[in-house]
Amino acid sequence: MIKGPAPADRGQWRPSGAASAHERLAFLNEASRRIGSTLDLEETSRELVDVAVPRFADTAAVMLQDRLISEGELSSRPVDGTTLVRRMAMGVAGADADAWVNAFPVDEVAVYPAILPQAQCMASGKPLMYPALDKESARLIGATFGREDAVAALLTDGSFLTVPLRARGRVLGCVVFTRRAGAPPFEEQDVMVAEDLAARTAVCVDNARLYTTERRTALTLQSSLLPAELPQPLGMDIASRYLPASDLMGVGGDWYDVITLPGCRTALVVGDVMGHGTRAAATMGQLRTAARTLASLDLPPDEVLFRLNLMSQDLDPTQIATCIYAVYDPVTRGCALARAGHVPPILLHPDRSTEIIELPSGLPLGIGSDPLEMRELILPAGSVLAFYTDGLVESRERDLDAGIMGLRRLLAGPVEDLDDMCDDIISSQRASHERDDIALLVARVRELDPDEVATFPLPADPRFVSQARRFVRGTLAAWGLTSLVDSTQLIVSELVTNALKHGWPPIELRLLRCRTLVVEVADGSASTPAPRTATPDEDTGRGLQLIKRFAYRWGTRPTPYGKIVWVEQHLP
């Protein structure tokens, strides 16, 4: 906002009267250079009033439809006396600047009645000029804002000109120029200059509107597709950060996810869709949904990524993405990983040393159909596993290897808290001028407590079914879950009996306490039980039906040596 007299070198030239066409052209050329330097509505409005005051007018004000600012959209109907209009910028030259600013405050929102010059200008899309505004018209304008006397004192007998801000066939608002009483009044050639100024400004305003709308859409889509709150799985503490790029072209398709699997296991996923904008964000959402669907099938990581690759080619063959997928078992602390063209994960050991987990990178999703390789390792208790996207470690000024080394140094620092660690990594690795998204997911491994897991090996002898039930009673009593004893004993009896009757040794019973109470029975047979409907004459076939009645959910999963049948119950 301009207050007080303008600098002397800008002068008080007014392109009217004897002013030459050359002078008007020079003025408009300067306006073209200074208006629209950013894609910001407020800044563009201020640039217009800064150009116009005092060289063209003593005061200038920019009014825009309020819906354009709040929603990024315009009404489909013509602008009339019911449209909310916001004053975006006010420029004043002269000693009475404070009086003008008080009479016409910036950010004021009002409905302009159809009788006002500004409303007529916006409704018709044509300029309206008063060489000398009469007192009644000035008081009428002031009455709209409840400042009748103050506005009338400023506008009466002054020259008044309002022109529409029109772009792409739609009226966005208007600009009001005034000259004080005693100054040369506006003339017809001034109207042409004002229309030119408004036309240039309107295009910049509409570009800013479109930019803001598209960026808001992309960011909303992107953030809505990311998990609102990460689960804290059994045996693992997790923290994450997502940092969108700082301009529209940088809004990409980075994502992360934490997926709970049967047996209190956890899938960790981080991916990056190449490209930017709403399309990349939409593709990210499709891939994340597909990854969660494949995770529900309890497939190994290499198989998940292989199928995700085929899916990505069907979704949009022009979009390429990288992804890393890991499955962690809190009981064995085993972690299976596979990656498709993604940057490698980093493991921070308890002694603060770091290593890059070496596993074949494979091709990005959407390229080819080659199978991917998987690596399995045991994570030490207290270690931290870090997944990230390339925006964290690569830039124009820093190659990938240098960025990964910098990340390793930060992980090995003295910070223990995972959230603080994420903040330090983001602030240190991400320069303020960078223009790529960042996703960061860190997970610390911890040993399970005695009230979280209990195991009981079983000999291949039916007489030990009763011992399995006693084990259940004692364990649940120690865990304070006596209300689940009866149902759990029934479930364990059926699962152990099936394993003894149809499975092979070794047989093991395991109880896990996480978000639910999990019963697992492992045996050496790959054949899976299937529920069936027993006839009234049969004595068998009803066990799984009973389990389904008491369980929240149940299923099976293969192991290298057989299978595990698992049943989950809600905790009280």
Disulfide bonds with the S-S distance in Angstrom:
Cys264-Cys514 2.09
